[in-house]
Amino acid sequence: MKDKDIFARYSRQIFIDEIGLQGQRKIMNSKILVVGAGGLGSPVVQYLAAAGIGTLGVAEFDKVELHNLNRQIIHNEDTVGLSKVESAKQFVKKINHQVHFMGIESKITAENAEEILSQFDIIIDGSDNFSTRYLINDTCIALNKPLIYGSILGFSGQVAVFNYNGSRNLRDIFPEPPFNENLPDCDSLGVLGPLPGMVGSMMAHLALHMITGIALPVNTLTLIDVLSWKFQTIDF
């Protein structure tokens, strides 16, 4: 892609002193895996594709359902019934056909985690269960891959960067997953669409910071409470 074409498309990013043309080229050469194409994964996919990520992987095994559409913004009524990976692929190709999309229609398991994650520079965890979150965390440690973590429940959200340049990881703040996997989730408590949009957008922002070398918070968990409209950080 010629410099003039890069500038025509990405000028509003290139105008930022901390990014510039060199930073944009880093974005276009990066390989990112998004685990989950649901409430969190959707805004991540949207903003990273728009930013011009070189290779965007999406790992997801579910199909699009009607109740997804209040928050999973890359899907639409026409893709209900399709796999979320196929729906995400269609979305990415419409917003930026230059992005190389890698669809992985598989659940991340202990048997395939290292093979899948090893192909990417940065891992973004938008999964919705504890077993997958801890598996992704542990695999990133084994592979020395940076991990961007997010979670949502009701009116609350969390965001953190793990295993980046020697920083701490999920087990340093939550050593073990809860014993009860049947804890409340969005299916039981519900969620308003803008919350995963906010958290997912923050995750995408952190990924772009990481790619371009902009300083980002480590060993810090950001807590978001949109019911009382409070934002706080916890160092760990």
Summary of the structure (lengths in Angstrom):
residues: 236
radius of gyration: 17.1
end to end distance: 42.5
largest distance: 54.8
contacts: 795
relative contact order: 0.15
helix: 42%
strand: 20%
